[in-house]
């Protein structure tokens, strides 16, 4: 696995499903919050740039 893609607050399950369908292996790491916030989620993906592009595209589609 080459790098971490940082995503604040949450990762919709549908986006992780897109990564899986695209053949990108990933692991999700959760950093707990400080009691005031939700914390952060990181996706560790084998092809970081491609994983980030898929997640951003899915986010853009969801907002339309």
N, CA, C and O atoms as a Tripos MOL2 file, in Angstrom:
@<TRIPOS>MOLECULE
protein
  256   255    64     0     0
PROTEIN
NO_CHARGES

@<TRIPOS>ATOM
      1 N           0.8540   -1.1720    0.0000 N.3       1 UNK1
      2 CA          0.0000    0.0000    0.0000 C.3       1 UNK1
      3 C           0.9020    1.2370    0.0000 C.2       1 UNK1
      4 O           1.8390    1.3400    0.7910 O.2       1 UNK1
      5 N           0.6000    2.1610   -0.8940 N.am      2 UNK2
      6 CA          1.5420    3.2510   -1.1110 C.3       2 UNK2
      7 C           1.2580    4.5030   -0.3120 C.2       2 UNK2
      8 O           2.1850    5.2710   -0.0530 O.2       2 UNK2
      9 N           0.0270    4.7470    0.0910 N.am      3 UNK3
     10 CA         -0.1840    5.9990    0.7990 C.3       3 UNK3
     11 C          -1.5600    6.0980    1.4130 C.2       3 UNK3
     12 O          -2.4350    5.2660    1.1710 O.2       3 UNK3
     13 N          -1.7300    7.1360    2.2140 N.am      4 UNK4
     14 CA         -3.0080    7.3800    2.8680 C.3       4 UNK4
     15 C          -3.7300    8.5080    2.1520 C.2       4 UNK4
     16 O          -3.1270    9.5300    1.8250 O.2       4 UNK4
     17 N          -5.0040    8.3260    1.9130 N.am      5 UNK5
     18 CA         -5.8520    9.3740    1.3860 C.3       5 UNK5
     19 C          -6.7000    9.8420    2.5600 C.2       5 UNK5
     20 O          -7.4820    9.0650    3.1080 O.2       5 UNK5
     21 N          -6.5540   11.0990    2.9480 N.am      6 UNK6
     22 CA         -7.2670   11.6040    4.1200 C.3       6 UNK6
     23 C          -8.6470   12.1110    3.7120 C.2       6 UNK6
     24 O          -8.7860   12.8910    2.7690 O.2       6 UNK6
     25 N          -9.6500   11.6600    4.4310 N.am      7 UNK7
     26 CA        -11.0140   12.0920    4.1850 C.3       7 UNK7
     27 C         -11.6150   12.4720    5.5280 C.2       7 UNK7
     28 O         -11.6760   11.6440    6.4360 O.2       7 UNK7
     29 N         -12.0520   13.6990    5.6610 N.am      8 UNK8
     30 CA        -12.5870   14.1600    6.9370 C.3       8 UNK8
     31 C         -13.9810   13.5980    7.1930 C.2       8 UNK8
     32 O         -14.7890   13.4600    6.2750 O.2       8 UNK8
     33 N         -14.2370   13.2870    8.4170 N.am      9 UNK9
     34 CA        -15.5490   12.9300    8.9520 C.3       9 UNK9
     35 C         -16.1020   11.5700    8.5340 C.2       9 UNK9
     36 O         -16.3780   10.7370    9.3970 O.2       9 UNK9
     37 N         -16.2690   11.3280    7.2530 N.am     10 UNK10
     38 CA        -16.8940   10.0600    6.8900 C.3      10 UNK10
     39 C         -16.5090    9.6550    5.4810 C.2      10 UNK10
     40 O         -16.0830   10.4800    4.6730 O.2      10 UNK10
     41 N         -16.6660    8.3900    5.2070 N.am     11 UNK11
     42 CA        -16.5110    7.8610    3.8590 C.3      11 UNK11
     43 C         -17.7830    7.0800    3.5660 C.2      11 UNK11
     44 O         -18.0270    6.0420    4.1820 O.2      11 UNK11
     45 N         -18.5920    7.5620    2.6410 N.am     12 UNK12
     46 CA        -19.8050    6.8020    2.3240 C.3      12 UNK12
     47 C         -19.4600    5.3980    1.8420 C.2      12 UNK12
     48 O         -18.4940    5.2010    1.1050 O.2      12 UNK12
     49 N         -20.2470    4.4490    2.2610 N.am     13 UNK13
     50 CA        -20.0090    3.0520    1.8890 C.3      13 UNK13
     51 C         -19.9950    2.8760    0.3730 C.2      13 UNK13
     52 O         -19.2690    2.0290   -0.1480 O.2      13 UNK13
     53 N         -20.7930    3.6730   -0.3350 N.am     14 UNK14
     54 CA        -20.8450    3.5680   -1.7970 C.3      14 UNK14
     55 C         -19.4940    3.8990   -2.4270 C.2      14 UNK14
     56 O         -19.1160    3.3020   -3.4350 O.2      14 UNK14
     57 N         -18.7640    4.8480   -1.8370 N.am     15 UNK15
     58 CA        -17.4540    5.1970   -2.3820 C.3      15 UNK15
     59 C         -16.4600    4.0630   -2.1680 C.2      15 UNK15
     60 O         -15.6460    3.7790   -3.0470 O.2      15 UNK15
     61 N         -16.5180    3.4200   -1.0210 N.am     16 UNK16
     62 CA        -15.6410    2.2760   -0.7870 C.3      16 UNK16
     63 C         -15.9960    1.1340   -1.7350 C.2      16 UNK16
     64 O         -15.1210    0.3960   -2.1880 O.2      16 UNK16
     65 N         -17.2770    0.9980   -2.0260 N.am     17 UNK17
     66 CA        -17.7130   -0.0280   -2.9800 C.3      17 UNK17
     67 C         -17.1470    0.2610   -4.3710 C.2      17 UNK17
     68 O         -16.7610   -0.6620   -5.0870 O.2      17 UNK17
     69 N         -17.0950    1.5420   -4.7560 N.am     18 UNK18
     70 CA        -16.5070    1.9080   -6.0480 C.3      18 UNK18
     71 C         -15.0300    1.5390   -6.0950 C.2      18 UNK18
     72 O         -14.5390    1.0610   -7.1180 O.2      18 UNK18
     73 N         -14.3210    1.7590   -4.9920 N.am     19 UNK19
     74 CA        -12.9020    1.3850   -4.9540 C.3      19 UNK19
     75 C         -12.7530   -0.1240   -5.1360 C.2      19 UNK19
     76 O         -11.8950   -0.5890   -5.8860 O.2      19 UNK19
     77 N         -13.5910   -0.8710   -4.4480 N.am     20 UNK20
     78 CA        -13.5190   -2.3300   -4.5380 C.3      20 UNK20
     79 C         -13.8080   -2.7990   -5.9590 C.2      20 UNK20
     80 O         -13.1030   -3.6590   -6.4890 O.2      20 UNK20
     81 N         -14.8490   -2.2320   -6.5790 N.am     21 UNK21
     82 CA        -15.2070   -2.6220   -7.9440 C.3      21 UNK21
     83 C         -14.1280   -2.2320   -8.9460 C.2      21 UNK21
     84 O         -13.9940   -2.8680   -9.9910 O.2      21 UNK21
     85 N         -13.3570   -1.1890   -8.6360 N.am     22 UNK22
     86 CA        -12.2910   -0.7350   -9.5300 C.3      22 UNK22
     87 C         -11.0180   -1.5540   -9.3530 C.2      22 UNK22
     88 O         -10.0340   -1.3450  -10.0620 O.2      22 UNK22
     89 N         -11.0430   -2.4790   -8.4100 N.am     23 UNK23
     90 CA         -9.8860   -3.3430   -8.2020 C.3      23 UNK23
     91 C          -8.7950   -2.7210   -7.3570 C.2      23 UNK23
     92 O          -7.6630   -3.2030   -7.3590 O.2      23 UNK23
     93 N          -9.1130   -1.6560   -6.6320 N.am     24 UNK24
     94 CA         -8.1300   -1.0120   -5.7640 C.3      24 UNK24
     95 C          -8.2740   -1.5930   -4.3660 C.2      24 UNK24
     96 O          -9.3430   -1.5210   -3.7610 O.2      24 UNK24
     97 N          -7.2020   -2.1640   -3.8650 N.am     25 UNK25
     98 CA         -7.2260   -2.6910   -2.4930 C.3      25 UNK25
     99 C          -7.0820   -1.5140   -1.5370 C.2      25 UNK25
    100 O          -6.3260   -0.5780   -1.7980 O.2      25 UNK25
    101 N          -7.8130   -1.5700   -0.4320 N.am     26 UNK26
    102 CA         -7.7640   -0.4710    0.5210 C.3      26 UNK26
    103 C          -7.9690   -0.9880    1.9320 C.2      26 UNK26
    104 O          -8.4950   -2.0790    2.1510 O.2      26 UNK26
    105 N          -7.5400   -0.1750    2.8770 N.am     27 UNK27
    106 CA         -7.8160   -0.4000    4.2970 C.3      27 UNK27
    107 C          -8.3060    0.9260    4.8580 C.2      27 UNK27
    108 O          -7.8080    1.9830    4.4710 O.2      27 UNK27
    109 N          -9.2680    0.8820    5.7580 N.am     28 UNK28
    110 CA         -9.7790    2.0940    6.3920 C.3      28 UNK28
    111 C          -9.1950    2.1820    7.7900 C.2      28 UNK28
    112 O          -9.2540    1.2230    8.5600 O.2      28 UNK28
    113 N          -8.6280    3.3390    8.1130 N.am     29 UNK29
    114 CA         -8.0950    3.5790    9.4550 C.3      29 UNK29
    115 C          -8.8740    4.7300   10.0750 C.2      29 UNK29
    116 O          -9.0920    5.7570    9.4320 O.2      29 UNK29
    117 N          -9.2880    4.5600   11.3110 N.am     30 UNK30
    118 CA        -10.0480    5.5990   12.0110 C.3      30 UNK30
    119 C          -9.1650    6.2360   13.0850 C.2      30 UNK30
    120 O          -8.5530    5.5460   13.9000 O.2      30 UNK30
    121 N          -9.1170    7.5670   13.0630 N.am     31 UNK31
    122 CA         -8.4310    8.3300   14.1040 C.3      31 UNK31
    123 C          -9.5310    8.9150   14.9870 C.2      31 UNK31
    124 O         -10.3310    9.7150   14.5010 O.2      31 UNK31
    125 N          -9.5980    8.5450   16.2650 N.am     32 UNK32
    126 CA        -10.6930    9.0230   17.1140 C.3      32 UNK32
    127 C         -10.6570   10.5410   17.2990 C.2      32 UNK32
    128 O          -9.5980   11.1660   17.2350 O.2      32 UNK32
    129 N         -11.8390   11.1150   17.5290 N.am     33 UNK33
    130 CA        -11.9500   12.5530   17.7500 C.3      33 UNK33
    131 C         -11.4640   12.9350   19.1380 C.2      33 UNK33
    132 O         -11.1110   12.0840   19.9540 O.2      33 UNK33
    133 N         -11.4560   14.2360   19.3800 N.am     34 UNK34
    134 CA        -10.9760   14.7510   20.6610 C.3      34 UNK34
    135 C         -12.1160   14.9590   21.6520 C.2      34 UNK34
    136 O         -11.9250   15.5930   22.6900 O.2      34 UNK34
    137 N         -13.2790   14.4400   21.3480 N.am     35 UNK35
    138 CA        -14.4280   14.6260   22.2190 C.3      35 UNK35
    139 C         -15.3580   15.7090   21.7040 C.2      35 UNK35
    140 O         -16.5230   15.7700   22.0970 O.2      35 UNK35
    141 N         -14.8450   16.5700   20.8180 N.am     36 UNK36
    142 CA        -15.6620   17.6450   20.2580 C.3      36 UNK36
    143 C         -16.0320   17.3670   18.8050 C.2      36 UNK36
    144 O         -17.0710   17.8230   18.3270 O.2      36 UNK36
    145 N         -15.1880   16.6230   18.1080 N.am     37 UNK37
    146 CA        -15.4420   16.3350   16.7010 C.3      37 UNK37
    147 C         -15.6160   14.8470   16.4740 C.2      37 UNK37
    148 O         -15.5330   14.0410   17.4010 O.2      37 UNK37
    149 N         -15.8600   14.5020   15.2220 N.am     38 UNK38
    150 CA        -16.0940   13.1070   14.8700 C.3      38 UNK38
    151 C         -14.8090   12.3250   14.6900 C.2      38 UNK38
    152 O         -14.8400   11.0950   14.6350 O.2      38 UNK38
    153 N         -13.6970   13.0000   14.6000 N.am     39 UNK39
    154 CA        -12.4660   12.3000   14.2720 C.3      39 UNK39
    155 C         -12.2790   12.2920   12.7710 C.2      39 UNK39
    156 O         -12.9490   13.0320   12.0510 O.2      39 UNK39
    157 N         -11.3870   11.4760   12.3070 N.am     40 UNK40
    158 CA        -11.0910   11.4450   10.8870 C.3      40 UNK40
    159 C         -10.9610   10.0090   10.4170 C.2      40 UNK40
    160 O         -10.6250    9.1100   11.1880 O.2      40 UNK40
    161 N         -11.2300    9.8150    9.1540 N.am     41 UNK41
    162 CA        -11.0230    8.5200    8.5250 C.3      41 UNK41
    163 C          -9.9430    8.6660    7.4630 C.2      41 UNK41
    164 O          -9.8680    9.6780    6.7670 O.2      41 UNK41
    165 N          -9.1260    7.6610    7.3540 N.am     42 UNK42
    166 CA         -8.1250    7.6180    6.3030 C.3      42 UNK42
    167 C          -8.3490    6.3400    5.5140 C.2      42 UNK42
    168 O          -8.6820    5.2980    6.0770 O.2      42 UNK42
    169 N          -8.1640    6.4310    4.2120 N.am     43 UNK43
    170 CA         -8.1760    5.2360    3.3790 C.3      43 UNK43
    171 C          -6.7540    5.0080    2.9190 C.2      43 UNK43
    172 O          -6.1540    5.8730    2.2820 O.2      43 UNK43
    173 N          -6.2120    3.8460    3.2400 N.am     44 UNK44
    174 CA         -4.8930    3.4890    2.7450 C.3      44 UNK44
    175 C          -5.1170    2.6620    1.4890 C.2      44 UNK44
    176 O          -5.6840    1.5710    1.5480 O.2      44 UNK44
    177 N          -4.6720    3.1850    0.3530 N.am     45 UNK45
    178 CA         -4.9360    2.5320   -0.9260 C.3      45 UNK45
    179 C          -3.6340    2.2220   -1.6340 C.2      45 UNK45
    180 O          -2.6280    2.9060   -1.4480 O.2      45 UNK45
    181 N          -3.6690    1.1800   -2.4500 N.am     46 UNK46
    182 CA         -2.4500    0.7890   -3.1520 C.3      46 UNK46
    183 C          -2.1200    1.7620   -4.2820 C.2      46 UNK46
    184 O          -0.9430    1.9750   -4.5720 O.2      46 UNK46
    185 N          -3.1210    2.3560   -4.9260 N.am     47 UNK47
    186 CA         -2.8890    3.3410   -5.9820 C.3      47 UNK47
    187 C          -3.5480    4.6400   -5.5420 C.2      47 UNK47
    188 O          -4.6970    4.9110   -5.8910 O.2      47 UNK47
    189 N          -2.8130    5.4450   -4.7720 N.am     48 UNK48
    190 CA         -3.3660    6.6030   -4.0810 C.3      48 UNK48
    191 C          -4.0560    7.5870   -5.0240 C.2      48 UNK48
    192 O          -5.1890    7.9900   -4.7650 O.2      48 UNK48
    193 N          -3.4010    7.9750   -6.1000 N.am     49 UNK49
    194 CA         -3.9910    8.9760   -6.9900 C.3      49 UNK49
    195 C          -5.2840    8.4790   -7.6220 C.2      49 UNK49
    196 O          -6.2590    9.2240   -7.7200 O.2      49 UNK49
    197 N          -5.2910    7.2400   -8.0420 N.am     50 UNK50
    198 CA         -6.4920    6.6820   -8.6530 C.3      50 UNK50
    199 C          -7.6150    6.5610   -7.6240 C.2      50 UNK50
    200 O          -8.7740    6.8350   -7.9340 O.2      50 UNK50
    201 N          -7.2760    6.1550   -6.4120 N.am     51 UNK51
    202 CA         -8.2830    6.0370   -5.3500 C.3      51 UNK51
    203 C          -8.8910    7.4010   -5.0330 C.2      51 UNK51
    204 O         -10.1060    7.5200   -4.8770 O.2      51 UNK51
    205 N          -8.0500    8.4250   -4.9390 N.am     52 UNK52
    206 CA         -8.5420    9.7650   -4.6280 C.3      52 UNK52
    207 C          -9.4450   10.2710   -5.7500 C.2      52 UNK52
    208 O         -10.4720   10.8950   -5.4820 O.2      52 UNK52
    209 N          -9.0760   10.0110   -6.9980 N.am     53 UNK53
    210 CA         -9.8910   10.4420   -8.1370 C.3      53 UNK53
    211 C         -11.2710    9.7830   -8.0870 C.2      53 UNK53
    212 O         -12.2830   10.4460   -8.3140 O.2      53 UNK53
    213 N         -11.3140    8.5010   -7.7950 N.am     54 UNK54
    214 CA        -12.5960    7.7810   -7.7250 C.3      54 UNK54
    215 C         -13.4730    8.3560   -6.6170 C.2      54 UNK54
    216 O         -14.6720    8.5560   -6.8070 O.2      54 UNK54
    217 N         -12.8680    8.6210   -5.4570 N.am     55 UNK55
    218 CA        -13.6320    9.1650   -4.3250 C.3      55 UNK55
    219 C         -14.1500   10.5610   -4.6440 C.2      55 UNK55
    220 O         -15.3030   10.8730   -4.3490 O.2      55 UNK55
    221 N         -13.3090   11.4080   -5.2480 N.am     56 UNK56
    222 CA        -13.7440   12.7670   -5.5790 C.3      56 UNK56
    223 C         -14.8300   12.7550   -6.6500 C.2      56 UNK56
    224 O         -15.7850   13.5280   -6.5650 O.2      56 UNK56
    225 N         -14.7010   11.8980   -7.6470 N.am     57 UNK57
    226 CA        -15.7370   11.7850   -8.6780 C.3      57 UNK57
    227 C         -17.0590   11.3540   -8.0600 C.2      57 UNK57
    228 O         -18.1090   11.8930   -8.4130 O.2      57 UNK57
    229 N         -17.0250   10.3970   -7.1480 N.am     58 UNK58
    230 CA        -18.2480    9.9180   -6.4980 C.3      58 UNK58
    231 C         -18.8830   11.0210   -5.6580 C.2      58 UNK58
    232 O         -20.1070   11.1370   -5.6070 O.2      58 UNK58
    233 N         -18.0550   11.8300   -5.0010 N.am     59 UNK59
    234 CA        -18.5680   12.9360   -4.1940 C.3      59 UNK59
    235 C         -19.2310   13.9720   -5.0880 C.2      59 UNK59
    236 O         -20.2930   14.4970   -4.7560 O.2      59 UNK59
    237 N         -18.6100   14.2640   -6.2130 N.am     60 UNK60
    238 CA        -19.1460   15.2420   -7.1560 C.3      60 UNK60
    239 C         -20.4910   14.7700   -7.7090 C.2      60 UNK60
    240 O         -21.4230   15.5670   -7.8200 O.2      60 UNK60
    241 N         -20.6010   13.5080   -8.0520 N.am     61 UNK61
    242 CA        -21.8440   12.9500   -8.5900 C.3      61 UNK61
    243 C         -22.9500   13.0190   -7.5430 C.2      61 UNK61
    244 O         -24.0960   13.3370   -7.8630 O.2      61 UNK61
    245 N         -22.6050   12.7200   -6.2900 N.am     62 UNK62
    246 CA        -23.5960   12.7080   -5.2120 C.3      62 UNK62
    247 C         -24.1690   14.1020   -4.9710 C.2      62 UNK62
    248 O         -25.3350   14.2270   -4.5950 O.2      62 UNK62
    249 N         -23.3740   15.1530   -5.1780 N.am     63 UNK63
    250 CA        -23.8360   16.5190   -4.9080 C.3      63 UNK63
    251 C         -24.7480   17.0610   -5.9940 C.2      63 UNK63
    252 O         -25.4840   18.0150   -5.7430 O.2      63 UNK63
    253 N         -24.7280   16.4850   -7.2010 N.am     64 UNK64
    254 CA        -25.5510   17.0010   -8.3150 C.3      64 UNK64
    255 C         -27.0130   16.6860   -8.1330 C.2      64 UNK64
    256 O         -27.8320   17.0490   -8.9780 O.2      64 UNK64
@<TRIPOS>BOND
     1     1     2 1
     2     2     3 1
     3     3     4 2
     4     3     5 am
     5     5     6 1
     6     6     7 1
     7     7     8 2
     8     7     9 am
     9     9    10 1
    10    10    11 1
    11    11    12 2
    12    11    13 am
    13    13    14 1
    14    14    15 1
    15    15    16 2
    16    15    17 am
    17    17    18 1
    18    18    19 1
    19    19    20 2
    20    19    21 am
    21    21    22 1
    22    22    23 1
    23    23    24 2
    24    23    25 am
    25    25    26 1
    26    26    27 1
    27    27    28 2
    28    27    29 am
    29    29    30 1
    30    30    31 1
    31    31    32 2
    32    31    33 am
    33    33    34 1
    34    34    35 1
    35    35    36 2
    36    35    37 am
    37    37    38 1
    38    38    39 1
    39    39    40 2
    40    39    41 am
    41    41    42 1
    42    42    43 1
    43    43    44 2
    44    43    45 am
    45    45    46 1
    46    46    47 1
    47    47    48 2
    48    47    49 am
    49    49    50 1
    50    50    51 1
    51    51    52 2
    52    51    53 am
    53    53    54 1
    54    54    55 1
    55    55    56 2
    56    55    57 am
    57    57    58 1
    58    58    59 1
    59    59    60 2
    60    59    61 am
    61    61    62 1
    62    62    63 1
    63    63    64 2
    64    63    65 am
    65    65    66 1
    66    66    67 1
    67    67    68 2
    68    67    69 am
    69    69    70 1
    70    70    71 1
    71    71    72 2
    72    71    73 am
    73    73    74 1
    74    74    75 1
    75    75    76 2
    76    75    77 am
    77    77    78 1
    78    78    79 1
    79    79    80 2
    80    79    81 am
    81    81    82 1
    82    82    83 1
    83    83    84 2
    84    83    85 am
    85    85    86 1
    86    86    87 1
    87    87    88 2
    88    87    89 am
    89    89    90 1
    90    90    91 1
    91    91    92 2
    92    91    93 am
    93    93    94 1
    94    94    95 1
    95    95    96 2
    96    95    97 am
    97    97    98 1
    98    98    99 1
    99    99   100 2
   100    99   101 am
   101   101   102 1
   102   102   103 1
   103   103   104 2
   104   103   105 am
   105   105   106 1
   106   106   107 1
   107   107   108 2
   108   107   109 am
   109   109   110 1
   110   110   111 1
   111   111   112 2
   112   111   113 am
   113   113   114 1
   114   114   115 1
   115   115   116 2
   116   115   117 am
   117   117   118 1
   118   118   119 1
   119   119   120 2
   120   119   121 am
   121   121   122 1
   122   122   123 1
   123   123   124 2
   124   123   125 am
   125   125   126 1
   126   126   127 1
   127   127   128 2
   128   127   129 am
   129   129   130 1
   130   130   131 1
   131   131   132 2
   132   131   133 am
   133   133   134 1
   134   134   135 1
   135   135   136 2
   136   135   137 am
   137   137   138 1
   138   138   139 1
   139   139   140 2
   140   139   141 am
   141   141   142 1
   142   142   143 1
   143   143   144 2
   144   143   145 am
   145   145   146 1
   146   146   147 1
   147   147   148 2
   148   147   149 am
   149   149   150 1
   150   150   151 1
   151   151   152 2
   152   151   153 am
   153   153   154 1
   154   154   155 1
   155   155   156 2
   156   155   157 am
   157   157   158 1
   158   158   159 1
   159   159   160 2
   160   159   161 am
   161   161   162 1
   162   162   163 1
   163   163   164 2
   164   163   165 am
   165   165   166 1
   166   166   167 1
   167   167   168 2
   168   167   169 am
   169   169   170 1
   170   170   171 1
   171   171   172 2
   172   171   173 am
   173   173   174 1
   174   174   175 1
   175   175   176 2
   176   175   177 am
   177   177   178 1
   178   178   179 1
   179   179   180 2
   180   179   181 am
   181   181   182 1
   182   182   183 1
   183   183   184 2
   184   183   185 am
   185   185   186 1
   186   186   187 1
   187   187   188 2
   188   187   189 am
   189   189   190 1
   190   190   191 1
   191   191   192 2
   192   191   193 am
   193   193   194 1
   194   194   195 1
   195   195   196 2
   196   195   197 am
   197   197   198 1
   198   198   199 1
   199   199   200 2
   200   199   201 am
   201   201   202 1
   202   202   203 1
   203   203   204 2
   204   203   205 am
   205   205   206 1
   206   206   207 1
   207   207   208 2
   208   207   209 am
   209   209   210 1
   210   210   211 1
   211   211   212 2
   212   211   213 am
   213   213   214 1
   214   214   215 1
   215   215   216 2
   216   215   217 am
   217   217   218 1
   218   218   219 1
   219   219   220 2
   220   219   221 am
   221   221   222 1
   222   222   223 1
   223   223   224 2
   224   223   225 am
   225   225   226 1
   226   226   227 1
   227   227   228 2
   228   227   229 am
   229   229   230 1
   230   230   231 1
   231   231   232 2
   232   231   233 am
   233   233   234 1
   234   234   235 1
   235   235   236 2
   236   235   237 am
   237   237   238 1
   238   238   239 1
   239   239   240 2
   240   239   241 am
   241   241   242 1
   242   242   243 1
   243   243   244 2
   244   243   245 am
   245   245   246 1
   246   246   247 1
   247   247   248 2
   248   247   249 am
   249   249   250 1
   250   250   251 1
   251   251   252 2
   252   251   253 am
   253   253   254 1
   254   254   255 1
   255   255   256 2
@<TRIPOS>SUBSTRUCTURE
     1 UNK1         2 RESIDUE 1 A UNK
     2 UNK2         6 RESIDUE 1 A UNK
     3 UNK3        10 RESIDUE 1 A UNK
     4 UNK4        14 RESIDUE 1 A UNK
     5 UNK5        18 RESIDUE 1 A UNK
     6 UNK6        22 RESIDUE 1 A UNK
     7 UNK7        26 RESIDUE 1 A UNK
     8 UNK8        30 RESIDUE 1 A UNK
     9 UNK9        34 RESIDUE 1 A UNK
    10 UNK10       38 RESIDUE 1 A UNK
    11 UNK11       42 RESIDUE 1 A UNK
    12 UNK12       46 RESIDUE 1 A UNK
    13 UNK13       50 RESIDUE 1 A UNK
    14 UNK14       54 RESIDUE 1 A UNK
    15 UNK15       58 RESIDUE 1 A UNK
    16 UNK16       62 RESIDUE 1 A UNK
    17 UNK17       66 RESIDUE 1 A UNK
    18 UNK18       70 RESIDUE 1 A UNK
    19 UNK19       74 RESIDUE 1 A UNK
    20 UNK20       78 RESIDUE 1 A UNK
    21 UNK21       82 RESIDUE 1 A UNK
    22 UNK22       86 RESIDUE 1 A UNK
    23 UNK23       90 RESIDUE 1 A UNK
    24 UNK24       94 RESIDUE 1 A UNK
    25 UNK25       98 RESIDUE 1 A UNK
    26 UNK26      102 RESIDUE 1 A UNK
    27 UNK27      106 RESIDUE 1 A UNK
    28 UNK28      110 RESIDUE 1 A UNK
    29 UNK29      114 RESIDUE 1 A UNK
    30 UNK30      118 RESIDUE 1 A UNK
    31 UNK31      122 RESIDUE 1 A UNK
    32 UNK32      126 RESIDUE 1 A UNK
    33 UNK33      130 RESIDUE 1 A UNK
    34 UNK34      134 RESIDUE 1 A UNK
    35 UNK35      138 RESIDUE 1 A UNK
    36 UNK36      142 RESIDUE 1 A UNK
    37 UNK37      146 RESIDUE 1 A UNK
    38 UNK38      150 RESIDUE 1 A UNK
    39 UNK39      154 RESIDUE 1 A UNK
    40 UNK40      158 RESIDUE 1 A UNK
    41 UNK41      162 RESIDUE 1 A UNK
    42 UNK42      166 RESIDUE 1 A UNK
    43 UNK43      170 RESIDUE 1 A UNK
    44 UNK44      174 RESIDUE 1 A UNK
    45 UNK45      178 RESIDUE 1 A UNK
    46 UNK46      182 RESIDUE 1 A UNK
    47 UNK47      186 RESIDUE 1 A UNK
    48 UNK48      190 RESIDUE 1 A UNK
    49 UNK49      194 RESIDUE 1 A UNK
    50 UNK50      198 RESIDUE 1 A UNK
    51 UNK51      202 RESIDUE 1 A UNK
    52 UNK52      206 RESIDUE 1 A UNK
    53 UNK53      210 RESIDUE 1 A UNK
    54 UNK54      214 RESIDUE 1 A UNK
    55 UNK55      218 RESIDUE 1 A UNK
    56 UNK56      222 RESIDUE 1 A UNK
    57 UNK57      226 RESIDUE 1 A UNK
    58 UNK58      230 RESIDUE 1 A UNK
    59 UNK59      234 RESIDUE 1 A UNK
    60 UNK60      238 RESIDUE 1 A UNK
    61 UNK61      242 RESIDUE 1 A UNK
    62 UNK62      246 RESIDUE 1 A UNK
    63 UNK63      250 RESIDUE 1 A UNK
    64 UNK64      254 RESIDUE 1 A UNK
